[in-house]
Amino acid sequence: MSAVSEDELGDEPPYRWPIPPAEGWTADDLDRIPGLPPHTELIDGSLVFMSAQTRFHSRMMRLLDNALLAQAPAHLDVDREMAVRLDQKNRPEPDIVVFPAEAVTGPNQTWYRPEDIVLAVEVVSADSRERDREVKPRKYAAAGVPHFWRVEQDADQGLPVVYVYELDPATMVYGLTGIFHDRLKVTVPFEIDIDLTAINSGRRSTS
């Protein structure tokens, strides 16, 4: 099959990637730069683009979203893939966030403040491993997000493994409080009980 020439693509000019300013992009720029791919993040002033989503990633987000919505107390809410504006140079997008319902400002809201986040969850992908294991948790902790979960795929069975962290307010560093296989059961930030093996089923599972 021969390559398609620019003329055959029509009159639409090719997309030109935005050129960053010398000092890097800011958190507010993400709402202004035209044509950015969905779920673009800002880390240390640089744009980070998301790779194609795997089935594991998609179904893990659905499992957590459904379970947390079902079990969260009435004053808390849950969103998938909503950005957190940590500071002027950092606006990551956790896969799942839990926050007070009062943090919602309206239907056109594009980010939350770190002080509004009760729990941030990152489901690790091949291209985000370093960011999800090191960069993002360090930044979430420094911004005061009290609870962080990192979800990885077990190499043997393909099931989720959840690493649960809690913030030490004296050092502003996360401490690992548990590693969960098959079942995730914790009492903070609220009572949570999730059957992790339900990731491949079509049903909702909270116990």
Backbone as a printed PyTorch tensor [residue, N CA C, xyz], in Angstrom:
tensor([[[  0.8580,  -1.1910,   0.0000],
         [  0.0000,   0.0000,   0.0000],
         [  0.8970,   1.2450,   0.0000]],

        [[  0.6270,   2.1800,  -0.8880],
         [  1.4620,   3.3760,  -0.9910],
         [  1.0990,   4.3810,   0.0760]],

        [[  2.0720,   5.2500,   0.4140],
         [  1.8460,   6.2780,   1.4200],
         [  0.8750,   7.3210,   0.8870]],

        [[  0.1300,   7.9410,   1.7790],
         [ -0.8300,   8.9770,   1.4020],
         [ -0.1240,  10.3190,   1.4320]],

        [[ -0.2420,  11.0810,   0.3560],
         [  0.4000,  12.3840,   0.2920],
         [ -0.4230,  13.4150,   1.0290]],

        [[  0.1940,  14.5630,   1.3240],
         [ -0.5070,  15.6450,   2.0150],
         [ -1.6720,  16.1560,   1.1820]],

        [[ -1.4880,  16.1370,  -0.1750],
         [ -2.5550,  16.6340,  -1.0420],
         [ -3.8020,  15.7630,  -0.9280]],

        [[ -3.5830,  14.4560,  -0.7430],
         [ -4.7160,  13.5420,  -0.6460],
         [ -5.4500,  13.6740,   0.6750]],

        [[ -4.8460,  14.2980,   1.6580],
         [ -5.4730,  14.4730,   2.9590],
         [ -6.4360,  15.6490,   2.9810]],

        [[ -6.4730,  16.3940,   1.8780],
         [ -7.3810,  17.5300,   1.8270],
         [ -6.6720,  18.8320,   2.1420]],

        [[ -7.4710,  19.8780,   2.3440],
         [ -6.9170,  21.2070,   2.5510],
         [ -6.5590,  21.4890,   4.0060]],

        [[ -6.9130,  20.5740,   4.9210],
         [ -6.6620,  20.8320,   6.3380],
         [ -5.1640,  20.8080,   6.6220]],

        [[ -4.6150,  21.8890,   7.1900],
         [ -3.1710,  21.9270,   7.4540],
         [ -2.7980,  20.9080,   8.5190]],

        [[ -1.5670,  20.3800,   8.4580],
         [ -1.1350,  19.4220,   9.4810],
         [ -1.0720,  20.0890,  10.8500]],

        [[ -1.3660,  19.2860,  11.8930],
         [ -1.3390,  19.8410,  13.2440],
         [  0.0900,  20.1750,  13.6450]],

        [[  0.2720,  21.3360,  14.2340],
         [  1.5940,  21.7520,  14.7150],
         [  1.5850,  21.7450,  16.2360]],

        [[  2.4770,  20.9680,  16.8130],
         [  2.5400,  20.8790,  18.2690],
         [  2.9120,  22.2240,  18.8730]],

        [[  2.3040,  22.5860,  19.9840],
         [  2.6040,  23.8910,  20.5970],
         [  4.0540,  23.9650,  21.0580]],

        [[  4.6560,  25.1010,  20.8220],
         [  6.0420,  25.3220,  21.2440],
         [  6.0220,  25.9250,  22.6470]],

        [[  6.6700,  25.2840,  23.6140],
         [  6.5920,  25.7890,  24.9880],
         [  7.3570,  27.0940,  25.1660]],

        [[  6.8800,  27.9700,  26.0260],
         [  7.6360,  29.1670,  26.3550],
         [  8.9200,  28.7860,  27.0990]],

        [[  9.8470,  29.7070,  27.1740],
         [ 11.1500,  29.4140,  27.7740],
         [ 11.0200,  28.9270,  29.2160]],

        [[ 10.0460,  29.4650,  29.9440],
         [  9.8790,  29.0960,  31.3500],
         [  8.9750,  27.8820,  31.5340]],

        [[  8.5010,  27.2750,  30.4320],
         [  7.6270,  26.1110,  30.5020],
         [  6.1650,  26.5120,  30.5780]],

        [[  5.2950,  25.5270,  30.3950],
         [  3.8640,  25.7760,  30.4650],
         [  3.4100,  25.9420,  31.9090]],

        [[  2.2300,  26.5210,  32.0730],
         [  1.6350,  26.6530,  33.4000],
         [  0.3500,  25.8370,  33.4630]],

        [[ -0.1450,  25.6300,  34.6750],
         [ -1.3690,  24.8490,  34.8670],
         [ -2.5470,  25.4470,  34.1120]],

        [[ -2.6230,  26.7610,  34.0600],
         [ -3.7360,  27.4120,  33.3610],
         [ -3.6550,  27.2320,  31.8450]],

        [[ -2.4380,  27.0070,  31.3240],
         [ -2.2840,  26.8400,  29.8780],
         [ -3.0210,  25.6190,  29.3530]],

        [[ -3.2020,  24.5970,  30.1780],
         [ -3.8680,  23.3840,  29.7100],
         [ -5.3000,  23.6580,  29.2560]],

        [[ -5.9100,  24.6920,  29.7990],
         [ -7.2730,  25.0460,  29.3910],
         [ -7.2880,  25.9700,  28.1750]],

        [[ -6.0920,  26.3820,  27.7160],
         [ -6.0460,  27.3640,  26.6230],
         [ -5.3690,  26.8520,  25.3620]],

        [[ -4.4870,  25.8550,  25.4780],
         [ -3.7580,  25.3700,  24.3060],
         [ -4.7140,  24.5940,  23.4020]],

        [[ -4.8610,  24.9810,  22.1440],
         [ -5.8100,  24.2850,  21.2640],
         [ -5.2890,  22.9200,  20.8220]],

        [[ -6.2080,  21.9760,  20.6660],
         [ -5.8720,  20.7070,  20.0370],
         [ -5.0840,  19.7240,  20.8660]],

        [[ -4.9960,  19.9160,  22.1850],
         [ -4.2540,  18.9600,  22.9930],
         [ -4.9950,  17.6240,  23.0460]],

        [[ -4.2580,  16.5050,  23.0690],
         [ -4.9280,  15.2070,  23.2060],
         [ -5.6590,  15.1280,  24.5500]],

        [[ -6.7130,  14.3320,  24.6360],
         [ -7.4150,  14.1840,  25.9140],
         [ -6.4690,  13.7010,  27.0150]],

        [[ -6.7250,  14.1720,  28.2190],
         [ -6.0100,  13.7420,  29.4200],
         [ -4.5320,  14.1300,  29.4190]],

        [[ -4.1900,  15.2150,  28.7200],
         [ -2.8260,  15.7260,  28.7870],
         [ -2.5430,  16.2500,  30.1910]],

        [[ -1.3840,  15.8940,  30.7370],
         [ -0.9860,  16.3350,  32.0660],
         [  0.1440,  17.3540,  31.9660]],

        [[  0.3750,  18.0550,  33.0720],
         [  1.4970,  18.9790,  33.1640],
         [  2.3640,  18.5490,  34.3520]],

        [[  3.6080,  18.2040,  34.0800],
         [  4.5580,  17.8100,  35.1180],
         [  5.8000,  18.6750,  34.9810]],

        [[  6.0710,  19.4630,  36.0030],
         [  7.2440,  20.3520,  36.0110],
         [  7.3040,  21.2360,  34.7690]],

        [[  6.1440,  21.7370,  34.3600],
         [  6.0860,  22.6700,  33.2370],
         [  6.1100,  22.0230,  31.8700]],

        [[  6.1460,  20.6880,  31.8010],
         [  6.1840,  19.9860,  30.5210],
         [  4.8790,  19.2290,  30.3030]],

        [[  4.4310,  19.1940,  29.0590],
         [  3.2220,  18.4610,  28.7120],
         [  3.5200,  16.9690,  28.6470]],

        [[  2.6310,  16.1760,  29.2190],
         [  2.7630,  14.7200,  29.1980],
         [  1.5090,  14.1540,  28.5580]],

        [[  1.6760,  13.3700,  27.4850],
         [  0.5450,  12.8110,  26.7550],
         [  0.3250,  11.3580,  27.1590]],

        [[ -0.9310,  10.9540,  27.1660],
         [ -1.2910,   9.6050,  27.5720],
         [ -1.1940,   8.6310,  26.3950]],

        [[ -0.7420,   7.4160,  26.6680],
         [ -0.7160,   6.3740,  25.6430],
         [ -2.0940,   5.7250,  25.5480]],

        [[ -2.2620,   4.8400,  24.5740],
         [ -3.5270,   4.1170,  24.4300],
         [ -3.8050,   3.3150,  25.7060]],

        [[ -5.0520,   3.3240,  26.1350],
         [ -5.4310,   2.6780,  27.3860],
         [ -5.5890,   1.1720,  27.2100]],

        [[ -5.0670,   0.4010,  28.1710],
         [ -5.2260,  -1.0480,  28.1260],
         [ -6.5570,  -1.4540,  28.7570]],

        [[ -6.9710,  -2.6950,  28.4990],
         [ -8.1980,  -3.2040,  29.0950],
         [ -8.0800,  -3.2590,  30.6160]],

        [[ -6.9090,  -3.6730,  31.1110],
         [ -6.7100,  -3.7190,  32.5600],
         [ -6.9200,  -2.3400,  33.1750]],

        [[ -6.3300,  -1.3330,  32.5710],
         [ -6.4230,   0.0320,  33.0810],
         [ -7.8750,   0.5030,  33.0980]],

        [[ -8.5860,   0.2710,  32.0020],
         [ -9.9690,   0.7230,  31.8960],
         [-10.8690,   0.0240,  32.9100]],

        [[-10.7350,  -1.2920,  33.0250],
         [-11.6120,  -2.0320,  33.9250],
         [-11.2610,  -1.7930,  35.3890]],

        [[ -9.9900,  -1.5350,  35.6710],
         [ -9.6100,  -1.2240,  37.0510],
         [-10.2150,   0.1080,  37.4760]],

        [[-10.1900,   1.0700,  36.6020],
         [-10.8140,   2.3510,  36.9190],
         [-12.3150,   2.1860,  37.1470]],

        [[-12.9530,   1.3600,  36.3210],
         [-14.3920,   1.1430,  36.4880],
         [-14.6920,   0.4580,  37.8170]],

        [[-13.8970,  -0.5500,  38.1570],
         [-14.0950,  -1.2660,  39.4180],
         [-13.9640,  -0.3230,  40.6040]],

        [[-12.8990,   0.4830,  40.6250],
         [-12.6850,   1.4030,  41.7390],
         [-13.7400,   2.4970,  41.7740]],

        [[-14.0770,   3.0340,  40.6280],
         [-15.0760,   4.0990,  40.5510],
         [-16.4090,   3.6110,  41.1290]],

        [[-16.8600,   2.4510,  40.6820],
         [-18.1380,   1.9100,  41.1570],
         [-18.0980,   1.6060,  42.6560]],

        [[-17.0190,   0.9520,  43.1020],
         [-16.9340,   0.5520,  44.5040],
         [-16.8310,   1.7570,  45.4310]],

        [[-16.0070,   2.7130,  45.0770],
         [-15.8390,   3.8890,  45.9370],
         [-17.1130,   4.7330,  45.9780]],

        [[-17.7880,   4.8650,  44.8370],
         [-19.0590,   5.5960,  44.8250],
         [-20.0870,   4.9190,  45.7210]],

        [[-20.1050,   3.5990,  45.6960],
         [-21.0930,   2.8630,  46.4870],
         [-20.8040,   2.9360,  47.9810]],

        [[-19.5230,   3.0530,  48.3580],
         [-19.1490,   2.9530,  49.7630],
         [-18.7960,   4.2810,  50.4260]],

        [[-18.5800,   5.3190,  49.6500],
         [-18.1850,   6.6050,  50.2290],
         [-19.3360,   7.2130,  51.0320]],

        [[-19.0250,   7.8920,  52.1320],
         [-20.0770,   8.6040,  52.8720],
         [-20.6790,   9.7120,  52.0240]],

        [[-21.8250,  10.1780,  52.4380],
         [-22.6260,  11.0890,  51.6190],
         [-21.9120,  12.3910,  51.2820]],

        [[-21.0020,  12.8380,  52.1440],
         [-20.3480,  14.1330,  51.8960],
         [-19.1800,  14.0290,  50.9170]],

        [[-18.8280,  12.8110,  50.4830],
         [-17.7190,  12.6300,  49.5440],
         [-18.2400,  12.2010,  48.1810]],

        [[-17.4740,  12.5450,  47.1410],
         [-17.8110,  12.1670,  45.7780],
         [-16.5630,  11.5970,  45.1100]],

        [[-16.7400,  10.9880,  43.9420],
         [-15.6610,  10.3070,  43.2350],
         [-15.6960,  10.7100,  41.7660]],

        [[-14.5180,  10.9750,  41.1910],
         [-14.4100,  11.2540,  39.7600],
         [-13.2690,  10.4420,  39.1660]],

        [[-13.4160,  10.1350,  37.8780],
         [-12.3410,   9.5110,  37.1210],
         [-11.6500,  10.5600,  36.2690]],

        [[-10.3160,  10.4820,  36.1990],
         [ -9.5230,  11.2820,  35.2680],
         [ -9.8540,  12.7780,  35.3330]],

        [[ -9.8030,  13.3170,  36.5380],
         [ -9.9280,  14.7650,  36.7370],
         [ -8.6050,  15.2970,  37.2800]],

        [[ -8.1640,  16.4120,  36.7320],
         [ -6.8640,  16.9640,  37.0820],
         [ -6.8670,  17.5690,  38.4870]],

        [[ -5.6600,  17.6070,  39.0620],
         [ -5.4330,  18.2760,  40.3420],
         [ -4.3600,  19.3320,  40.1100]],

        [[ -4.7000,  20.5810,  40.3870],
         [ -3.7700,  21.6890,  40.1600],
         [ -2.8890,  21.8400,  41.3980]],

        [[ -1.7550,  21.1390,  41.3840],
         [ -0.8680,  21.1500,  42.5460],
         [ -0.1950,  22.5040,  42.7300]],

        [[  0.2310,  23.1020,  41.6190],
         [  0.8610,  24.4260,  41.6320],
         [  0.9030,  24.9130,  40.1910]],

        [[  1.6140,  26.0050,  39.9450],
         [  1.6230,  26.6010,  38.6080],
         [  2.2480,  25.6990,  37.5480]],

        [[  3.1500,  24.8020,  37.9530],
         [  3.8740,  23.9790,  36.9890],
         [  3.4630,  22.5160,  36.9870]],

        [[  2.4990,  22.1640,  37.8320],
         [  2.1180,  20.7570,  37.9370],
         [  0.5990,  20.6030,  38.0030]],

        [[  0.0700,  19.9030,  37.0230],
         [ -1.3630,  19.6060,  36.9810],
         [ -1.5470,  18.1720,  36.4830]],

        [[ -1.2410,  17.2060,  37.3400],
         [ -1.4330,  15.8090,  36.9590],
         [ -2.9030,  15.4410,  36.9540]],

        [[ -3.1960,  14.2830,  36.3930],
         [ -4.5710,  13.8090,  36.3100],
         [ -4.6420,  12.3940,  36.8950]],

        [[ -4.9330,  12.2640,  38.1840],
         [ -5.0830,  10.9210,  38.7580],
         [ -6.1860,  10.1450,  38.0570]],

        [[ -6.0520,   8.8250,  38.0800],
         [ -7.0890,   8.0010,  37.4690],
         [ -8.3970,   8.0710,  38.2540]],

        [[ -8.2870,   8.1480,  39.5840],
         [ -9.4580,   8.2780,  40.4490],
         [ -9.1530,   9.3060,  41.5270]],

        [[-10.1170,  10.1710,  41.8370],
         [ -9.9880,  11.0740,  42.9820],
         [-11.2590,  11.0020,  43.8240]],

        [[-11.0610,  11.0750,  45.1390],
         [-12.1690,  11.1970,  46.0840],
         [-12.0370,  12.5680,  46.7380]],

        [[-13.1580,  13.2820,  46.8590],
         [-13.1040,  14.6730,  47.2920],
         [-14.4310,  15.0370,  47.9540]],

        [[-14.4750,  16.1020,  48.7630],
         [-15.7440,  16.5560,  49.3200],
         [-16.6560,  17.0820,  48.2130]],

        [[-17.9330,  16.7850,  48.3020],
         [-18.8800,  17.2370,  47.2830],
         [-18.8700,  18.7560,  47.1350]],

        [[-18.5510,  19.4490,  48.2070],
         [-18.5380,  20.9160,  48.1650],
         [-17.3970,  21.4660,  47.3240]],

        [[-16.4410,  20.6120,  46.9090],
         [-15.3350,  21.0740,  46.0740],
         [-15.7520,  21.2880,  44.6260]],

        [[-16.9310,  20.8140,  44.2640],
         [-17.4220,  20.9650,  42.8950],
         [-17.8870,  22.4040,  42.6770]],

        [[-17.3770,  23.0310,  41.6130],
         [-17.7370,  24.4190,  41.3180],
         [-18.7160,  24.5460,  40.1560]],

        [[-18.9180,  23.4570,  39.4040],
         [-19.8510,  23.5200,  38.2880],
         [-19.4950,  22.5230,  37.2100]],

        [[-20.3590,  22.3870,  36.1880],
         [-20.1610,  21.3710,  35.1530],
         [-18.9540,  21.6110,  34.2590]],

        [[-18.4460,  22.8310,  34.2110],
         [-17.2970,  23.1360,  33.3550],
         [-15.9690,  23.1140,  34.1130]],

        [[-15.9960,  22.6680,  35.3470],
         [-14.7840,  22.5650,  36.1520],
         [-13.7990,  21.5910,  35.5010]],

        [[-12.5090,  21.9290,  35.4880],
         [-11.5010,  21.0670,  34.8570],
         [-10.4500,  20.5600,  35.8400]],

        [[-10.4250,  21.0580,  37.0690],
         [ -9.4320,  20.6010,  38.0400],
         [ -9.9160,  20.8440,  39.4620]],

        [[ -9.2790,  20.1350,  40.3980],
         [ -9.5170,  20.3220,  41.8260],
         [ -8.2460,  20.8450,  42.4910]],

        [[ -8.4140,  21.4370,  43.6470],
         [ -7.2750,  21.8680,  44.4480],
         [ -6.7460,  20.6730,  45.2390]],

        [[ -5.4420,  20.6240,  45.5170],
         [ -4.9200,  19.4740,  46.2750],
         [ -5.5190,  19.3660,  47.6620]],

        [[ -5.8600,  20.4930,  48.2710],
         [ -6.4460,  20.4540,  49.6150],
         [ -7.8520,  19.8590,  49.6150]],

        [[ -8.4540,  19.7140,  48.4340],
         [ -9.7790,  19.1040,  48.3460],
         [ -9.7150,  17.5910,  48.1460]],

        [[ -8.5540,  17.0600,  47.8390],
         [ -8.4320,  15.6420,  47.5100],
         [ -8.2370,  14.8230,  48.7800]],

        [[ -9.1280,  13.8700,  48.9870],
         [ -9.0430,  12.9500,  50.1220],
         [ -8.2040,  11.7310,  49.7470]],

        [[ -8.3730,  11.2560,  48.5120],
         [ -7.6540,  10.0840,  48.0160],
         [ -7.3670,  10.2630,  46.5360]],

        [[ -6.1240,   9.9990,  46.1400],
         [ -5.7420,   9.9790,  44.7300],
         [ -5.2730,   8.5700,  44.3860]],

        [[ -5.6950,   8.0700,  43.2260],
         [ -5.3390,   6.7200,  42.7990],
         [ -4.7160,   6.7800,  41.4150]],

        [[ -3.5930,   6.0880,  41.2520],
         [ -2.9570,   5.9510,  39.9490],
         [ -2.8920,   4.4740,  39.5790]],

        [[ -3.4260,   4.1310,  38.3990],
         [ -3.3120,   2.7820,  37.8500],
         [ -2.1330,   2.8010,  36.8930]],

        [[ -1.1080,   2.0360,  37.2090],
         [  0.1620,   2.1190,  36.4950],
         [  0.0470,   1.5350,  35.0940]],

        [[  0.5610,   2.2770,  34.1110],
         [  0.6800,   1.8080,  32.7380],
         [  2.1610,   1.6770,  32.3970]],

        [[  2.4490,   0.9910,  31.2990],
         [  3.8450,   0.7700,  30.9220],
         [  4.6000,   2.0840,  30.7400]],

        [[  3.9470,   3.0770,  30.1380],
         [  4.6470,   4.3220,  29.8650],
         [  4.6220,   5.2920,  31.0400]],

        [[  3.8260,   4.9790,  32.0940],
         [  3.7120,   5.9070,  33.2270],
         [  4.3410,   5.3530,  34.4980]],

        [[  5.0580,   4.2260,  34.3970],
         [  5.5370,   3.5320,  35.5910],
         [  6.3690,   4.4380,  36.4920]],

        [[  7.3360,   5.1320,  35.9210],
         [  8.1990,   5.9930,  36.7380],
         [  7.4100,   7.1450,  37.3400]],

        [[  6.5250,   7.7580,  36.5600],
         [  5.7350,   8.8710,  37.0800],
         [  4.8120,   8.4150,  38.2080]],

        [[  4.1560,   7.2410,  38.0130],
         [  3.1830,   6.7740,  39.0020],
         [  3.8410,   6.2260,  40.2630]],

        [[  5.0560,   5.7030,  40.1360],
         [  5.7480,   5.1360,  41.2970],
         [  6.5480,   6.1720,  42.0710]],

        [[  7.0550,   7.1690,  41.3820],
         [  7.9800,   8.0960,  42.0280],
         [  7.5380,   9.5610,  41.9670]],

        [[  7.3500,  10.0620,  40.7510],
         [  7.1300,  11.5000,  40.5720],
         [  5.7960,  11.9510,  41.1680]],

        [[  4.7100,  11.3200,  40.7650],
         [  3.3950,  11.7740,  41.2150],
         [  3.1810,  11.5990,  42.7180]],

        [[  3.4820,  10.4300,  43.3030],
         [  3.2820,  10.3310,  44.7560],
         [  4.1020,  11.3400,  45.5490]],

        [[  5.2920,  11.6260,  45.0940],
         [  6.1100,  12.6290,  45.7860],
         [  5.4450,  14.0010,  45.7330]],

        [[  4.8740,  14.3330,  44.5810],
         [  4.2210,  15.6310,  44.4280],
         [  2.8960,  15.6810,  45.1830]],

        [[  2.1190,  14.5920,  45.1450],
         [  0.8680,  14.5530,  45.9090],
         [  1.1400,  14.7110,  47.4030]],

        [[  2.1640,  14.0280,  47.8790],
         [  2.5050,  14.1200,  49.3080],
         [  2.9310,  15.5300,  49.6800]],

        [[  3.7880,  16.1370,  48.8810],
         [  4.2490,  17.4960,  49.1610],
         [  3.0950,  18.4920,  49.1640]],

        [[  2.0530,  18.2100,  48.3680],
         [  0.8810,  19.0940,  48.2960],
         [ -0.1330,  18.8050,  49.4000]],

        [[  0.1060,  17.7380,  50.1930],
         [ -0.7550,  17.4630,  51.3390],
         [ -1.9210,  16.5240,  51.0830]],

        [[ -1.9280,  15.7920,  49.9590],
         [ -2.9890,  14.8110,  49.7010],
         [ -2.8200,  13.6640,  50.7070]],

        [[ -3.8040,  13.4100,  51.5690],
         [ -3.5690,  12.5110,  52.7050],
         [ -3.4880,  11.0310,  52.3720]],

        [[ -4.1330,  10.5950,  51.2870],
         [ -4.1510,   9.1720,  50.9590],
         [ -3.8490,   8.9720,  49.4780]],

        [[ -3.0170,   7.9570,  49.1870],
         [ -2.6270,   7.6590,  47.8130],
         [ -2.5910,   6.1510,  47.6240]],

        [[ -3.1980,   5.6740,  46.5190],
         [ -3.1110,   4.2660,  46.1400],
         [ -2.4110,   4.1530,  44.7880]],

        [[ -1.5350,   3.1680,  44.6860],
         [ -0.9280,   2.8230,  43.3930],
         [ -1.3650,   1.4140,  43.0390]],

        [[ -1.9130,   1.2460,  41.8430],
         [ -2.4220,  -0.0500,  41.4100],
         [ -1.5360,  -0.5880,  40.2940]],

        [[ -1.0430,  -1.8090,  40.4680],
         [ -0.2170,  -2.4580,  39.4600],
         [ -0.8650,  -3.7670,  39.0520]],

        [[ -0.4680,  -4.2630,  37.8850],
         [ -0.9890,  -5.5360,  37.3970],
         [ -0.0340,  -6.6550,  37.7650]],

        [[ -0.5600,  -7.6700,  38.4430],
         [  0.2520,  -8.8200,  38.8050],
         [  0.7070,  -9.5570,  37.5410]],

        [[  2.0110,  -9.8540,  37.4670],
         [  2.5660, -10.4410,  36.2510],
         [  2.0910, -11.8640,  36.0190]],

        [[  1.7310, -12.5800,  37.0580],
         [  1.3630, -13.9880,  36.9250],
         [ -0.0880, -14.1760,  36.4780]],

        [[ -1.0150, -13.5200,  37.1740],
         [ -2.4370, -13.7470,  36.8990],
         [ -3.1270, -12.5640,  36.2170]],

        [[ -2.4310, -11.4430,  36.1200],
         [ -3.0340, -10.2680,  35.5010],
         [ -4.0370,  -9.5570,  36.3820]],

        [[ -4.0690,  -9.9000,  37.6730],
         [ -4.9920,  -9.2700,  38.6100],
         [ -4.3370,  -8.0620,  39.2690]],

        [[ -5.1370,  -7.1410,  39.8130],
         [ -4.5730,  -5.9380,  40.4320],
         [ -3.9210,  -6.2100,  41.7750]],

        [[ -2.8700,  -5.4550,  42.0260],
         [ -2.2310,  -5.3700,  43.3400],
         [ -2.2790,  -3.9090,  43.7450]],

        [[ -2.8310,  -3.6160,  44.9180],
         [ -3.0070,  -2.2300,  45.3460],
         [ -2.0520,  -1.9170,  46.4890]],

        [[ -1.2330,  -0.8910,  46.2880],
         [ -0.3020,  -0.3990,  47.3000],
         [ -0.9370,   0.8290,  47.9400]],

        [[ -1.1680,   0.7800,  49.2390],
         [ -1.8920,   1.8260,  49.9520],
         [ -0.9120,   2.6460,  50.7870]],

        [[ -0.9900,   3.9650,  50.6330],
         [ -0.0830,   4.8830,  51.3290],
         [ -0.8840,   5.9120,  52.1190]],

        [[ -0.2860,   6.3530,  53.2310],
         [ -0.8770,   7.4100,  54.0490],
         [  0.1840,   8.4620,  54.3290]],

        [[ -0.2250,   9.7200,  54.3240],
         [  0.7080,  10.8310,  54.5000],
         [  1.1260,  10.9860,  55.9540]],

        [[  2.4260,  11.1230,  56.1860],
         [  2.9490,  11.5090,  57.4960],
         [  2.9920,  13.0330,  57.5190]],

        [[  2.1230,  13.6940,  58.2850],
         [  2.0670,  15.1590,  58.2450],
         [  3.3200,  15.8330,  58.7910]],

        [[  4.1280,  15.1040,  59.5480],
         [  5.3560,  15.6950,  60.0820],
         [  6.4330,  15.8120,  59.0140]],

        [[  6.4980,  14.8080,  58.1240],
         [  7.5370,  14.8030,  57.0920],
         [  6.9950,  15.1180,  55.7040]],

        [[  5.6590,  15.1100,  55.5550],
         [  4.9980,  15.2910,  54.2510],
         [  5.5100,  14.2560,  53.2380]],

        [[  5.6440,  13.0240,  53.7200],
         [  6.0690,  11.8880,  52.8980],
         [  5.0850,  10.7520,  53.1290]],

        [[  4.8120,   9.9670,  52.0750],
         [  3.9130,   8.8330,  52.2140],
         [  4.6130,   7.6440,  52.8710]],

        [[  3.8720,   6.9550,  53.7430],
         [  4.3090,   5.6850,  54.2890],
         [  3.4010,   4.5810,  53.7810]],

        [[  3.9890,   3.4440,  53.4050],
         [  3.2050,   2.3140,  52.9220],
         [  2.4850,   1.6620,  54.0980]],

        [[  1.1710,   1.5340,  54.0100],
         [  0.3910,   0.9390,  55.0960],
         [ -0.1560,  -0.4380,  54.7470]],

        [[ -0.0580,  -0.8440,  53.4780],
         [ -0.5350,  -2.1690,  53.1220],
         [ -0.3940,  -2.4630,  51.6430]],

        [[ -0.2460,  -3.7690,  51.3210],
         [ -0.2360,  -4.2520,  49.9370],
         [ -1.3460,  -5.2770,  49.8340]],

        [[ -2.2720,  -5.0780,  48.9020],
         [ -3.4910,  -5.8730,  48.8640],
         [ -3.6180,  -6.6660,  47.5640]],

        [[ -3.8090,  -7.9870,  47.7050],
         [ -4.1000,  -8.8970,  46.6120],
         [ -5.5150,  -9.4460,  46.8330]],

        [[ -6.2260,  -9.6810,  45.7860],
         [ -7.5520, -10.3060,  45.8370],
         [ -8.6170,  -9.4370,  46.5080]],

        [[ -8.3060,  -8.9000,  47.6790],
         [ -9.2990,  -8.1000,  48.4080],
         [ -8.6400,  -6.8820,  49.0420]],

        [[ -9.2330,  -5.7320,  48.8390],
         [ -8.7670,  -4.4800,  49.4340],
         [ -9.7350,  -4.0980,  50.5450]],

        [[ -9.2390,  -4.0870,  51.7780],
         [-10.0910,  -3.7530,  52.9170],
         [ -9.3300,  -2.8160,  53.8360]],

        [[ -9.8300,  -1.5670,  53.9430],
         [ -9.1930,  -0.5450,  54.7740],
         [-10.2630,   0.2230,  55.5360]],

        [[ -9.8200,   0.9580,  56.5360],
         [-10.7480,   1.7730,  57.3430],
         [-10.5670,   3.2630,  57.1060]],

        [[ -9.5120,   3.6640,  56.3830],
         [ -9.2930,   5.0690,  56.0580],
         [ -9.0220,   5.1920,  54.5570]],

        [[ -9.4900,   6.2970,  53.9490],
         [-10.1600,   7.4660,  54.5360],
         [-11.5900,   7.2200,  54.9890]],

        [[-12.1350,   6.0310,  54.6530],
         [-13.4310,   5.5900,  55.1810],
         [-13.4420,   4.0720,  55.0180]],

        [[-14.4730,   3.4130,  55.4960],
         [-14.5640,   1.9580,  55.4030],
         [-14.7000,   1.5440,  53.9300]],

        [[-13.7180,   0.7690,  53.4510],
         [-13.6940,   0.3550,  52.0470],
         [-13.4080,  -1.1410,  51.9910]],

        [[-14.1850,  -1.8430,  51.1850],
         [-14.0180,  -3.2870,  51.0240],
         [-14.2960,  -3.6210,  49.5660]],

        [[-13.2460,  -3.9960,  48.8120],
         [-13.3810,  -4.2110,  47.3730],
         [-12.8060,  -5.5710,  46.9940]],

        [[-13.5950,  -6.3540,  46.2620],
         [-13.1430,  -7.6170,  45.7050],
         [-12.3430,  -7.3210,  44.4350]],

        [[-11.0270,  -7.3890,  44.5200],
         [-10.1780,  -7.0380,  43.3880],
         [-10.2560,  -8.0670,  42.2630]],

        [[-10.6610,  -9.2790,  42.5830],
         [-10.7770, -10.3030,  41.5450],
         [-11.9550, -10.0540,  40.6280]],

        [[-12.8350,  -9.1180,  41.0010],
         [-14.0070,  -8.7980,  40.1710],
         [-13.6590,  -7.9270,  38.9800]],

        [[-12.3850,  -7.6170,  38.7810],
         [-11.9910,  -6.7360,  37.6840],
         [-12.4190,  -7.2890,  36.3290]],

        [[-12.4500,  -8.6010,  36.1900],
         [-12.7790,  -9.1960,  34.8950],
         [-14.2330,  -9.6280,  34.7770]],

        [[-15.0430,  -9.2790,  35.7640],
         [-16.4610,  -9.6060,  35.6820],
         [-17.2560,  -8.3970,  35.2190]],

        [[-18.4440,  -8.6380,  34.7650],
         [-19.2920,  -7.5500,  34.2970],
         [-20.1430,  -6.9520,  35.3750]],

        [[-19.9830,  -7.4090,  36.5980],
         [-20.8150,  -6.9380,  37.6800],
         [-20.0470,  -5.9650,  38.5570]],

        [[-20.7790,  -5.1750,  39.3160],
         [-20.1880,  -4.3570,  40.3510],
         [-19.9160,  -5.2340,  41.5630]],

        [[-18.7650,  -4.9970,  42.2120],
         [-18.4830,  -5.8010,  43.4050],
         [-17.8710,  -4.9110,  44.4490]],

        [[-18.4750,  -4.8700,  45.6150],
         [-17.9720,  -4.0440,  46.7080],
         [-17.6260,  -4.8670,  47.9150]],

        [[-17.8400,  -6.1820,  47.8680],
         [-17.4930,  -7.0250,  48.9970],
         [-17.2020,  -8.4360,  48.5350]]])
